[in-house]
């Protein structure tokens, strides 16, 4: 399993090239200058800008590492520790202010539906700031209410989510067959739920997401098929799937 996508690797390389180019140009201009007070001031300013850029890239790296630990290494405790480190190091507290999404994912992995709903309520303004985050909010609300056995709330949120699902250019942050499967599961329609989960294309999902789908399919099947899904889940947990 790759820690970073090709796109992320290319972005990192480009950023590194820009930073090094900026640093090289700064020193080149300074060495060719008359070393006046203004030249020294410009050097210090450019170095400060460079330091800030590297600092924020490092924070971004730490955050991506926390996400990788949660989604690929399947270790929510370690992921939480890494995320808390990011928040401690972030002097602007930007990550802490926008902590809703990551903490919601953590709470869901720890099977804490009440905490999921509280975090969403606390950060609802953030979740409603874009249609992409809105559908993510609906997804986790539905899962939380399903865990709590609150069918009425599942139906209510699912109805709101359908408005996004029916959009011509709907966001692709979640899998809508999965959303439909969760709704059918809440209604007790196990056969329809199975068909929905079976339709989810797991090829573009991370291990955490795949395990959830396989878990639903295992719960909704029996015999050899159930055993097969359980084996796949175990393989993902042990990192035996590349």
MARBASE-406374 format. One record per residue: residue in one letter; x negated, y negated, z negated of N, C-alpha, C in turn. Coordinates in Angstrom, 2 decimals, padded with zeros to 5 digits. Example, Ala and Ser with C-alpha at 12.3 -4.5 7.8 and 13.67 -1.06 7.14 Angstrom:
["A"; [-013.19; 005.69; -007.80]; [-012.30; 004.50; -007.80]; [-013.20; 003.30; -007.80]] ["S"; [-012.85; 002.25; -007.08]; [-013.67; 001.06; -007.14]; [-012.90; -000.03; -007.87]] 
***
This chain:
["X"; [-000.84; 001.19; 000.00]; [000.00; 000.00; 000.00]; [-000.88; -001.25; 000.00]] ["X"; [-000.66; -002.14; 000.91]; [-001.47; -003.34; 001.01]; [-001.03; -004.37; -000.02]] ["X"; [-002.02; -005.01; -000.62]; [-001.72; -006.01; -001.64]; [-001.19; -007.27; -000.98]] ["X"; [-001.74; -007.60; 000.19]; [-001.30; -008.81; 000.89]; [-000.97; -008.48; 002.33]] ["X"; [000.03; -009.16; 002.86]; [000.41; -008.96; 004.25]; [-000.63; -009.62; 005.15]] ["X"; [-000.59; -009.27; 006.43]; [-001.52; -009.86; 007.39]; [-001.33; -011.37; 007.44]] ["X"; [-000.10; -011.83; 007.37]; [000.20; -013.26; 007.37]; [-000.46; -013.96; 006.19]] ["X"; [-000.36; -013.34; 005.00]; [-000.97; -013.92; 003.80]; [-002.49; -013.94; 003.91]] ["X"; [-003.06; -012.88; 004.49]; [-004.51; -012.82; 004.65]; [-005.00; -013.90; 005.60]] ["X"; [-004.27; -014.08; 006.70]; [-004.65; -015.12; 007.68]; [-004.56; -016.50; 007.05]] ["X"; [-003.48; -016.73; 006.28]; [-003.30; -018.02; 005.62]; [-004.44; -018.30; 004.65]] ["X"; [-004.84; -017.27; 003.91]; [-005.94; -017.41; 002.95]; [-007.24; -017.76; 003.65]] ["X"; [-007.51; -017.08; 004.76]; [-008.74; -017.33; 005.53]; [-008.75; -018.76; 006.08]] ["X"; [-007.61; -019.19; 006.62]; [-007.51; -020.55; 007.18]; [-007.72; -021.59; 006.09]] ["X"; [-007.08; -021.38; 004.94]; [-007.24; -022.32; 003.82]; [-008.69; -022.38; 003.35]] ["X"; [-009.33; -021.21; 003.28]; [-010.74; -021.17; 002.85]; [-011.61; -021.93; 003.83]] ["X"; [-011.34; -021.76; 005.13]; [-012.11; -022.46; 006.16]; [-011.93; -023.97; 006.06]] ["X"; [-010.69; -024.39; 005.80]; [-010.40; -025.83; 005.66]; [-011.12; -026.40; 004.44]] ["X"; [-011.05; -025.67; 003.32]; [-011.71; -026.14; 002.09]; [-013.21; -026.26; 002.26]] ["X"; [-013.82; -025.23; 002.87]; [-015.26; -025.25; 003.07]; [-015.67; -026.34; 004.06]] ["X"; [-014.84; -026.52; 005.09]; [-015.10; -027.58; 006.07]; [-015.03; -028.95; 005.43]] ["X"; [-014.01; -029.13; 004.58]; [-013.84; -030.40; 003.87]; [-015.03; -030.67; 002.96]] ["X"; [-015.48; -029.61; 002.25]; [-016.61; -029.76; 001.33]; [-017.89; -030.08; 002.10]] ["X"; [-018.10; -029.37; 003.20]; [-019.29; -029.61; 004.02]; [-019.31; -031.02; 004.59]] ["X"; [-018.16; -031.47; 005.08]; [-018.07; -032.82; 005.65]; [-018.32; -033.88; 004.59]] ["X"; [-017.79; -033.64; 003.40]; [-017.96; -034.59; 002.30]; [-019.44; -034.77; 001.96]] ["X"; [-020.15; -033.66; 001.81]; [-021.58; -033.74; 001.46]; [-022.40; -034.32; 002.61]] ["X"; [-022.01; -033.98; 003.85]; [-022.73; -034.50; 005.01]; [-022.62; -036.03; 005.09]] ["X"; [-021.41; -036.53; 004.87]; [-021.19; -037.98; 004.90]; [-021.95; -038.67; 003.76]] ["X"; [-021.96; -038.00; 002.61]; [-022.65; -038.61; 001.47]; [-024.15; -038.65; 001.69]] ["X"; [-024.72; -037.56; 002.20]; [-026.17; -037.50; 002.42]; [-026.63; -038.51; 003.45]] ["X"; [-025.75; -038.85; 004.40]; [-026.09; -039.82; 005.45]; [-025.72; -041.25; 005.06]] ["X"; [-025.19; -041.43; 003.87]; [-024.78; -042.76; 003.41]; [-025.95; -043.46; 002.71]] ["X"; [-025.70; -044.67; 002.30]; [-026.74; -045.46; 001.61]; [-026.72; -045.23; 000.10]] ["X"; [-025.89; -044.32; -000.36]; [-025.78; -043.96; -001.78]; [-025.39; -045.16; -002.65]] ["X"; [-024.47; -045.95; -002.16]; [-023.98; -047.08; -002.94]; [-022.98; -046.59; -003.98]] ["X"; [-022.55; -047.49; -004.85]; [-021.55; -047.14; -005.86]; [-020.27; -046.65; -005.19]] ["X"; [-019.92; -047.30; -004.08]; [-018.72; -046.90; -003.34]; [-018.88; -045.50; -002.77]] ["X"; [-020.09; -045.19; -002.28]; [-020.34; -043.85; -001.74]; [-020.22; -042.79; -002.83]] ["X"; [-020.77; -043.10; -004.00]; [-020.66; -042.18; -005.13]; [-019.20; -042.00; -005.57]] ["X"; [-018.46; -043.09; -005.55]; [-017.05; -043.04; -005.93]; [-016.26; -042.16; -004.95]] ["X"; [-016.56; -042.32; -003.66]; [-015.90; -041.51; -002.64]; [-016.25; -040.04; -002.79]] ["X"; [-017.54; -039.77; -003.13]; [-017.96; -038.38; -003.33]; [-017.18; -037.76; -004.50]] ["X"; [-017.11; -038.49; -005.60]; [-016.39; -037.99; -006.78]; [-014.92; -037.76; -006.46]] ["X"; [-014.32; -038.71; -005.72]; [-012.90; -038.58; -005.35]; [-012.68; -037.35; -004.48]] ["X"; [-013.55; -037.15; -003.48]; [-013.40; -035.99; -002.59]; [-013.60; -034.68; -003.34]] ["X"; [-014.55; -034.66; -004.27]; [-014.77; -033.45; -005.06]; [-013.59; -033.15; -005.97]] ["X"; [-012.96; -034.23; -006.49]; [-011.77; -034.06; -007.33]; [-010.62; -033.48; -006.52]] ["X"; [-010.45; -033.98; -005.29]; [-009.41; -033.46; -004.39]; [-009.68; -031.99; -004.08]] ["X"; [-010.94; -031.68; -003.81]; [-011.34; -030.30; -003.51]; [-011.04; -029.39; -004.70]] ["X"; [-011.39; -029.85; -005.91]; [-011.17; -029.07; -007.12]; [-009.69; -028.80; -007.34]] ["X"; [-008.86; -029.81; -007.10]; [-007.41; -029.66; -007.27]; [-006.85; -028.64; -006.28]] ["X"; [-007.32; -028.72; -005.03]; [-006.85; -027.80; -004.00]; [-007.21; -026.36; -004.35]] ["X"; [-008.45; -026.16; -004.80]; [-008.90; -024.81; -005.19]; [-008.12; -024.31; -006.40]] ["X"; [-007.85; -025.22; -007.33]; [-007.11; -024.88; -008.55]; [-005.71; -024.37; -008.22]] ["X"; [-005.01; -025.08; -007.33]; [-003.65; -024.67; -007.00]; [-003.63; -023.41; -006.14]] ["X"; [-004.67; -023.23; -005.32]; [-004.77; -021.98; -004.56]; [-005.01; -020.80; -005.51]] ["X"; [-005.77; -021.04; -006.55]; [-006.04; -019.99; -007.54]; [-004.76; -019.63; -008.30]] ["X"; [-003.98; -020.64; -008.66]; [-002.70; -020.38; -009.32]; [-001.78; -019.56; -008.41]] ["X"; [-001.80; -019.93; -007.12]; [-000.97; -019.20; -006.16]; [-001.42; -017.74; -006.07]] ["X"; [-002.74; -017.54; -006.11]; [-003.29; -016.18; -006.07]; [-002.84; -015.38; -007.30]] ["X"; [-002.90; -016.01; -008.47]; [-002.49; -015.33; -009.70]; [-001.01; -014.97; -009.66]] ["X"; [-000.20; -015.88; -009.11]; [001.24; -015.63; -009.01]; [001.52; -014.47; -008.05]] ["X"; [000.80; -014.45; -006.91]; [000.97; -013.36; -005.96]; [000.53; -012.03; -006.59]] ["X"; [-000.49; -012.09; -007.43]; [-000.96; -010.89; -008.12]; [000.10; -010.38; -009.09]] ["X"; [000.79; -011.31; -009.76]; [001.87; -010.92; -010.67]; [003.01; -010.26; -009.89]] ["X"; [003.34; -010.84; -008.74]; [004.38; -010.26; -007.89]; [003.99; -008.86; -007.41]] ["X"; [002.74; -008.72; -007.02]; [002.24; -007.43; -006.54]; [002.32; -006.38; -007.66]] ["X"; [001.96; -006.79; -008.85]; [002.00; -005.88; -009.99]; [003.43; -005.40; -010.28]] ["X"; [004.38; -006.31; -010.09]; [005.79; -005.96; -010.33]; [006.37; -005.12; -009.21]] ["X"; [006.14; -005.54; -007.96]; [006.79; -004.91; -006.81]; [006.08; -003.70; -006.24]] ["X"; [004.75; -003.63; -006.42]; [003.99; -002.53; -005.84]; [003.38; -001.60; -006.90]] ["X"; [002.83; -002.18; -007.96]; [002.27; -001.35; -009.02]; [003.33; -000.88; -010.01]] ["X"; [004.51; -001.49; -009.91]; [005.68; -001.07; -010.71]; [005.41; -001.13; -012.21]] ["X"; [004.77; -002.21; -012.63]; [004.41; -002.39; -014.03]; [004.93; -003.73; -014.53]] ["X"; [006.19; -003.79; -014.95]; [006.78; -005.07; -015.37]; [006.09; -005.71; -016.58]] ["X"; [005.57; -004.89; -017.49]; [004.89; -005.45; -018.67]; [003.62; -006.19; -018.25]] ["X"; [002.81; -005.55; -017.40]; [001.58; -006.18; -016.93]; [001.90; -007.39; -016.07]] ["X"; [002.96; -007.29; -015.26]; [003.37; -008.40; -014.41]; [003.78; -009.61; -015.24]] ["X"; [004.47; -009.34; -016.34]; [004.90; -010.42; -017.23]; [003.70; -011.12; -017.86]] ["X"; [002.71; -010.35; -018.26]; [001.50; -010.92; -018.86]; [000.76; -011.80; -017.86]] ["X"; [000.70; -011.34; -016.62]; [000.02; -012.11; -015.57]; [000.79; -013.39; -015.26]] ["X"; [002.11; -013.29; -015.26]; [002.93; -014.47; -014.98]; [002.80; -015.50; -016.10]] ["X"; [002.76; -015.03; -017.34]; [002.58; -015.93; -018.48]; [001.23; -016.63; -018.41]] ["X"; [000.23; -015.93; -017.90]; [-001.10; -016.54; -017.71]; [-001.02; -017.68; -016.70]] ["X"; [-000.27; -017.45; -015.61]; [-000.08; -018.50; -014.61]; [000.55; -019.74; -015.25]] ["X"; [001.60; -019.51; -016.03]; [002.31; -020.62; -016.69]; [001.40; -021.37; -017.66]] ["X"; [000.55; -020.63; -018.37]; [-000.37; -021.28; -019.32]; [-001.41; -022.13; -018.60]] ["X"; [-001.87; -021.66; -017.44]; [-002.92; -022.37; -016.71]; [-002.37; -023.54; -015.88]] ["X"; [-001.08; -023.52; -015.61]; [-000.47; -024.55; -014.76]; [-000.21; -025.82; -015.57]] ["X"; [-001.09; -026.81; -015.42]; [-000.96; -028.04; -016.21]; [000.26; -028.85; -015.81]] ["X"; [000.75; -028.66; -014.60]; [001.95; -029.40; -014.15]; [003.23; -028.69; -014.57]] ["X"; [003.09; -027.46; -015.06]; [004.25; -026.64; -015.50]; [005.25; -026.39; -014.38]] ["X"; [004.76; -026.43; -013.15]; [005.64; -026.21; -012.00]; [006.18; -024.78; -011.96]] ["X"; [005.31; -023.80; -012.23]; [005.74; -022.41; -012.23]; [006.73; -022.14; -013.35]] ["X"; [006.48; -022.75; -014.51]; [007.38; -022.56; -015.65]; [008.76; -023.15; -015.38]] ["X"; [008.77; -024.33; -014.71]; [010.05; -024.97; -014.39]; [010.86; -024.14; -013.41]] ["X"; [010.16; -023.41; -012.54]; [010.84; -022.59; -011.53]; [010.72; -021.11; -011.85]] ["X"; [010.76; -020.81; -013.14]; [010.52; -019.44; -013.60]; [011.72; -018.51; -013.41]] ["X"; [012.85; -019.04; -013.08]; [014.07; -018.25; -013.01]; [013.97; -016.98; -012.19]] ["X"; [013.49; -017.08; -010.97]; [013.48; -015.94; -010.05]; [012.61; -014.81; -010.58]] ["X"; [011.39; -015.12; -010.96]; [010.47; -014.09; -011.42]; [010.99; -013.44; -012.71]] ["X"; [011.45; -014.25; -013.63]; [011.93; -013.72; -014.90]; [013.21; -012.90; -014.72]] ["X"; [014.03; -013.27; -013.76]; [015.24; -012.49; -013.47]; [014.84; -011.10; -012.97]] ["X"; [013.85; -011.05; -012.07]; [013.38; -009.75; -011.57]; [012.81; -008.90; -012.70]] ["X"; [012.07; -009.54; -013.60]; [011.50; -008.82; -014.74]; [012.60; -008.24; -015.63]] ["X"; [013.58; -009.07; -015.94]; [014.67; -008.63; -016.81]; [015.45; -007.49; -016.17]] ["X"; [015.63; -007.54; -014.86]; [016.34; -006.46; -014.17]; [015.56; -005.16; -014.24]] ["X"; [014.23; -005.24; -014.05]; [013.41; -004.03; -014.12]; [013.39; -003.45; -015.53]] ["X"; [013.56; -004.31; -016.52]; [013.61; -003.84; -017.91]; [015.02; -003.42; -018.32]] ["X"; [015.94; -003.48; -017.34]; [017.33; -003.09; -017.59]; [017.96; -003.93; -018.71]] ["X"; [017.84; -005.24; -018.55]; [018.41; -006.19; -019.50]; [019.42; -007.10; -018.77]] ["X"; [020.60; -006.57; -018.43]; [021.58; -007.33; -017.65]; [022.05; -008.62; -018.31]] ["X"; [022.20; -008.61; -019.64]; [022.63; -009.83; -020.32]; [021.60; -010.95; -020.15]] ["X"; [020.32; -010.58; -020.24]; [019.26; -011.56; -020.06]; [019.22; -012.07; -018.62]] ["X"; [019.47; -011.17; -017.68]; [019.53; -011.56; -016.26]; [020.56; -012.65; -016.06]] ["X"; [021.74; -012.44; -016.60]; [022.83; -013.41; -016.43]; [022.54; -014.72; -017.14]] ["X"; [021.91; -014.66; -018.30]; [021.56; -015.88; -019.04]; [020.51; -016.69; -018.28]] ["X"; [019.52; -016.01; -017.71]; [018.48; -016.68; -016.93]; [019.06; -017.33; -015.68]] ["X"; [019.98; -016.64; -015.04]; [020.62; -017.19; -013.84]; [021.43; -018.42; -014.20]] ["X"; [022.18; -018.35; -015.29]; [022.98; -019.51; -015.73]; [022.07; -020.69; -016.06]] ["X"; [020.94; -020.40; -016.69]; [019.99; -021.45; -017.06]; [019.38; -022.11; -015.83]] ["X"; [019.15; -021.32; -014.78]; [018.49; -021.83; -013.57]; [019.43; -021.91; -012.37]] ["X"; [020.73; -022.00; -012.65]; [021.71; -021.96; -011.56]; [021.52; -023.09; -010.54]] ["X"; [021.15; -024.26; -011.03]; [020.93; -025.40; -010.13]; [019.83; -025.07; -009.13]] ["X"; [018.78; -024.42; -009.60]; [017.68; -024.02; -008.73]; [018.15; -022.99; -007.72]] ["X"; [018.90; -022.00; -008.17]; [019.39; -020.95; -007.28]; [020.34; -021.50; -006.22]] ["X"; [021.06; -022.54; -006.54]; [022.00; -023.11; -005.59]; [021.37; -024.18; -004.69]] ["X"; [020.06; -024.34; -004.79]; [019.38; -025.37; -004.00]; [019.18; -024.97; -002.54]] ["X"; [019.35; -023.68; -002.24]; [019.23; -023.22; -000.85]; [020.08; -021.96; -000.68]] ["X"; [020.47; -021.68; 000.54]; [021.31; -020.50; 000.80]; [020.51; -019.22; 000.56]] ["X"; [019.19; -019.28; 000.76]; [018.34; -018.10; 000.52]; [018.36; -017.72; -000.96]] ["X"; [018.16; -018.72; -001.81]; [018.17; -018.44; -003.25]; [019.58; -018.12; -003.75]] ["X"; [020.57; -018.66; -003.08]; [021.95; -018.41; -003.48]; [022.31; -016.93; -003.33]] ["X"; [021.92; -016.33; -002.20]; [022.25; -014.93; -001.98]; [021.45; -014.03; -002.94]] ["X"; [020.24; -014.47; -003.30]; [019.45; -013.74; -004.29]; [020.15; -013.78; -005.65]] ["X"; [020.70; -014.95; -005.99]; [021.44; -015.09; -007.23]; [022.64; -014.15; -007.26]] ["X"; [023.41; -014.12; -006.16]; [024.58; -013.24; -006.08]; [024.16; -011.78; -006.24]] ["X"; [023.07; -011.41; -005.59]; [022.59; -010.02; -005.63]; [022.30; -009.58; -007.06]] ["X"; [021.56; -010.40; -007.79]; [021.21; -010.01; -009.16]; [022.40; -010.12; -010.11]] ["X"; [023.30; -011.04; -009.84]; [024.52; -011.10; -010.65]; [025.34; -009.82; -010.47]] ["X"; [025.49; -009.38; -009.24]; [026.25; -008.16; -008.97]; [025.62; -006.96; -009.65]] ["X"; [024.31; -006.85; -009.57]; [023.64; -005.72; -010.22]; [023.81; -005.78; -011.74]] ["X"; [023.70; -006.98; -012.30]; [023.84; -007.13; -013.75]; [025.26; -006.79; -014.20]] ["X"; [026.26; -007.33; -013.50]; [027.65; -007.06; -013.88]; [027.99; -005.58; -013.68]] ["X"; [027.39; -004.95; -012.68]; [027.61; -003.52; -012.46]; [027.05; -002.71; -013.62]] ["X"; [025.88; -003.09; -014.10]; [025.27; -002.41; -015.25]; [026.13; -002.56; -016.51]] ["X"; [026.80; -003.71; -016.60]; [027.66; -003.98; -017.76]; [029.06; -003.39; -017.60]] ["X"; [029.34; -002.85; -016.41]; [030.65; -002.26; -016.16]; [031.75; -003.28; -015.97]] ["X"; [031.39; -004.51; -015.59]; [032.38; -005.57; -015.41]; [032.78; -005.65; -013.93]] ["X"; [033.73; -004.82; -013.55]; [034.16; -004.71; -012.15]; [034.77; -006.03; -011.66]] ["X"; [035.53; -006.69; -012.51]; [036.17; -007.95; -012.13]; [035.14; -008.97; -011.69]] ["X"; [034.05; -009.09; -012.46]; [033.00; -010.05; -012.13]; [032.25; -009.62; -010.86]] ["X"; [032.06; -008.33; -010.70]; [031.41; -007.83; -009.48]; [032.22; -008.24; -008.26]] ["X"; [033.52; -008.04; -008.33]; [034.40; -008.41; -007.22]; [034.35; -009.91; -006.94]] ["X"; [034.33; -010.70; -008.00]; [034.32; -012.15; -007.86]; [033.04; -012.63; -007.18]] ["X"; [031.92; -012.14; -007.65]; [030.63; -012.56; -007.07]; [030.48; -012.02; -005.66]] ["X"; [030.93; -010.79; -005.43]; [030.83; -010.19; -004.10]; [031.63; -011.00; -003.08]] ["X"; [032.79; -011.48; -003.49]; [033.62; -012.32; -002.60]; [032.88; -013.59; -002.22]] ["X"; [032.17; -014.18; -003.17]; [031.39; -015.39; -002.90]; [030.21; -015.06; -001.99]] ["X"; [029.61; -013.88; -002.20]; [028.45; -013.47; -001.40]; [028.84; -013.19; 000.05]] ["X"; [030.08; -012.77; 000.27]; [030.52; -012.47; 001.63]; [030.49; -013.70; 002.53]] ["X"; [030.68; -014.88; 001.93]; [030.62; -016.11; 002.71]; [029.23; -016.30; 003.32]] ["X"; [028.21; -015.90; 002.56]; [026.83; -015.96; 003.05]; [026.58; -014.82; 004.03]] ["X"; [027.09; -013.64; 003.70]; [026.88; -012.46; 004.55]; [027.46; -012.66; 005.95]] ["X"; [028.54; -013.43; 006.05]; [029.20; -013.64; 007.34]; [028.60; -014.79; 008.15]] ["X"; [027.60; -015.45; 007.60]; [026.94; -016.54; 008.33]; [026.28; -016.02; 009.61]] ["X"; [026.27; -016.85; 010.63]; [025.65; -016.47; 011.90]; [024.15; -016.26; 011.71]] ["X"; [023.54; -017.16; 010.96]; [022.10; -017.04; 010.65]; [021.94; -016.84; 009.14]] ["X"; [022.34; -015.69; 008.69]; [022.28; -015.42; 007.26]; [020.84; -015.15; 006.82]] ["X"; [020.49; -015.50; 005.60]; [019.14; -015.24; 005.09]; [018.88; -013.75; 004.97]] ["X"; [017.65; -013.34; 005.20]; [017.31; -011.91; 005.18]; [016.49; -011.51; 003.96]] ["X"; [016.67; -012.23; 002.85]; [015.93; -011.92; 001.62]; [016.47; -010.68; 000.92]] ["X"; [017.70; -010.33; 001.21]; [018.28; -009.10; 000.65]; [018.84; -008.25; 001.77]] ["X"; [019.19; -007.01; 001.45]; [019.77; -006.11; 002.44]; [021.27; -006.03; 002.18]] ["X"; [022.05; -006.43; 003.16]; [023.50; -006.56; 002.96]; [024.20; -005.21; 002.83]] ["X"; [023.63; -004.17; 003.44]; [024.19; -002.83; 003.23]; [024.08; -002.44; 001.77]] ["X"; [022.99; -002.86; 001.14]; [022.80; -002.58; -000.29]; [023.84; -003.34; -001.11]] ["X"; [024.08; -004.59; -000.73]; [025.08; -005.40; -001.43]; [026.46; -004.75; -001.32]] ["X"; [026.78; -004.28; -000.13]; [028.06; -003.59; 000.08]; [028.12; -002.30; -000.74]] ["X"; [026.98; -001.60; -000.82]; [026.92; -000.36; -001.58]; [027.17; -000.60; -003.07]] ["X"; [026.61; -001.66; -003.59]; [026.81; -002.00; -005.00]; [028.28; -002.30; -005.28]] ["X"; [028.93; -002.98; -004.33]; [030.35; -003.30; -004.49]; [031.20; -002.02; -004.47]] ["X"; [030.91; -001.15; -003.52]; [031.66; 000.10; -003.44]; [031.43; 000.95; -004.69]] ["X"; [030.22; 000.90; -005.22]; [029.91; 001.65; -006.44]; [030.74; 001.14; -007.61]] ["X"; [030.89; -000.19; -007.69]; [031.69; -000.79; -008.76]; [033.15; -000.38; -008.65]] ["X"; [033.63; -000.21; -007.41]; [035.01; 000.19; -007.18]; [035.23; 001.68; -007.38]] ["X"; [034.13; 002.41; -007.54]; [034.25; 003.85; -007.74]; [034.31; 004.63; -006.44]] ["X"; [034.05; 003.96; -005.31]; [034.06; 004.63; -004.01]; [032.67; 005.20; -003.72]] ["X"; [032.37; 006.32; -004.33]; [031.02; 006.87; -004.26]; [030.61; 007.27; -002.85]] ["X"; [031.53; 007.81; -002.08]; [031.22; 008.23; -000.72]; [030.84; 007.03; 000.14]] ["X"; [031.63; 005.96; 000.05]; [031.34; 004.75; 000.82]; [030.03; 004.11; 000.34]] ["X"; [029.82; 004.14; -000.98]; [028.60; 003.58; -001.55]; [027.39; 004.34; -001.01]] ["X"; [027.50; 005.66; -000.95]; [026.41; 006.49; -000.43]; [026.09; 006.11; 001.01]] ["X"; [027.14; 005.94; 001.81]; [026.94; 005.59; 003.23]; [026.26; 004.24; 003.38]] ["X"; [026.62; 003.30; 002.51]; [026.01; 001.97; 002.55]; [024.53; 002.03; 002.19]] ["X"; [024.22; 002.72; 001.10]; [022.82; 002.83; 000.67]; [022.00; 003.61; 001.70]] ["X"; [022.64; 004.60; 002.32]; [021.95; 005.40; 003.34]; [021.61; 004.54; 004.56]] ["X"; [022.39; 003.50; 004.79]; [022.18; 002.63; 005.95]; [021.08; 001.59; 005.73]] ["X"; [020.64; 001.44; 004.48]; [019.60; 000.45; 004.18]; [018.28; 000.88; 004.82]] ["X"; [017.67; -000.02; 005.56]; [016.38; 000.26; 006.20]; [015.25; -000.05; 005.20]] ["X"; [014.68; 001.00; 004.67]; [013.67; 000.82; 003.61]; [012.27; 000.54; 004.15]] ["X"; [012.10; 000.61; 005.46]; [010.76; 000.44; 006.04]; [010.15; -000.92; 005.74]] ["X"; [010.99; -001.95; 005.54]; [010.48; -003.29; 005.28]; [010.63; -003.70; 003.81]] ["X"; [010.89; -002.71; 002.96]; [011.08; -002.99; 001.54]; [009.82; -002.63; 000.76]] ["X"; [009.66; -003.26; -000.40]; [008.52; -002.91; -001.25]; [008.90; -001.70; -002.12]] ["X"; [007.91; -001.05; -002.76]; [008.19; 000.16; -003.55]; [009.27; -000.02; -004.61]] ["X"; [009.28; -001.16; -005.28]; [010.31; -001.41; -006.31]; [011.71; -001.34; -005.71]] ["X"; [011.87; -001.98; -004.56]; [013.18; -002.02; -003.90]; [013.56; -000.63; -003.36]] ["X"; [012.57; 000.07; -002.81]; [012.83; 001.41; -002.26]; [013.26; 002.37; -003.36]] ["X"; [012.58; 002.29; -004.50]; [012.91; 003.17; -005.63]; [014.35; 002.95; -006.07]] ["X"; [014.80; 001.70; -006.06]; [016.18; 001.43; -006.46]; [017.16; 002.09; -005.49]] ["X"; [016.89; 001.97; -004.19]; [017.77; 002.58; -003.19]; [017.76; 004.10; -003.32]] ["X"; [016.57; 004.68; -003.44]; [016.47; 006.14; -003.59]; [017.15; 006.62; -004.87]] ["X"; [017.08; 005.81; -005.92]; [017.73; 006.18; -007.18]; [019.24; 006.24; -007.01]] ["X"; [019.78; 005.28; -006.27]; [021.22; 005.28; -006.02]; [021.61; 006.50; -005.19]] ["X"; [020.82; 006.80; -004.16]; [021.11; 007.95; -003.30]; [020.98; 009.26; -004.07]] ["X"; [020.00; 009.32; -004.97]; [019.83; 010.53; -005.78]; [021.03; 010.73; -006.70]] ["X"; [021.52; 009.63; -007.28]; [022.68; 009.70; -008.18]; [023.95; 010.08; -007.45]] ["X"; [023.99; 009.77; -006.15]; [025.21; 010.00; -005.37]; [025.14; 011.28; -004.54]] ["X"; [024.06; 012.04; -004.69]; [023.91; 013.28; -003.94]; [023.65; 014.44; -004.91]] ["X"; [023.44; 015.62; -004.37]; [023.21; 016.80; -005.22]; [022.32; 017.79; -004.49]] ["X"; [021.94; 018.83; -005.21]; [021.18; 019.91; -004.60]; [019.82; 019.48; -004.06]] ["X"; [019.48; 020.02; -002.88]; [018.18; 019.77; -002.26]; [017.99; 018.28; -001.90]] ["X"; [019.08; 017.66; -001.49]; [018.99; 016.24; -001.12]; [018.63; 015.39; -002.33]] ["X"; [019.27; 015.68; -003.44]; [018.98; 014.95; -004.68]; [017.52; 015.15; -005.08]] ["X"; [017.07; 016.41; -005.00]; [015.68; 016.73; -005.36]; [014.69; 016.02; -004.44]] ["X"; [015.04; 015.89; -003.17]; [014.18; 015.21; -002.20]; [014.01; 013.74; -002.56]] ["X"; [015.09; 013.09; -002.91]; [015.01; 011.67; -003.29]; [014.22; 011.50; -004.59]] ["X"; [014.39; 012.42; -005.50]; [013.65; 012.36; -006.76]; [012.14; 012.53; -006.52]] ["X"; [011.79; 013.38; -005.57]; [010.39; 013.58; -005.22]; [009.81; 012.32; -004.58]] ["X"; [010.61; 011.68; -003.74]; [010.15; 010.44; -003.10]; [009.93; 009.34; -004.14]] ["X"; [010.82; 009.28; -005.10]; [010.69; 008.29; -006.17]; [009.41; 008.53; -006.96]] ["X"; [009.16; 009.79; -007.28]; [007.96; 010.15; -008.04]; [006.70; 009.80; -007.25]] ["X"; [006.74; 010.06; -005.95]; [005.58; 009.76; -005.10]; [005.29; 008.26; -005.08]] ["X"; [006.34; 007.47; -005.03]; [006.19; 006.00; -005.04]; [005.64; 005.53; -006.38]] ["X"; [006.12; 006.11; -007.45]; [005.64; 005.72; -008.79]; [004.18; 006.08; -009.00]] ["X"; [003.76; 007.15; -008.37]; [002.38; 007.61; -008.51]; [001.46; 006.99; -007.46]] ["X"; [002.04; 006.17; -006.58]; [001.24; 005.50; -005.55]; [000.74; 006.44; -004.47]] ["X"; [001.48; 007.53; -004.23]; [001.06; 008.49; -003.22]; [001.64; 008.21; -001.85]] ["X"; [002.31; 007.05; -001.70]; [002.90; 006.66; -000.43]; [002.12; 005.47; 000.10]] ["X"; [001.59; 005.56; 001.30]; [000.79; 004.46; 001.86]; [001.63; 003.62; 002.81]] 
***
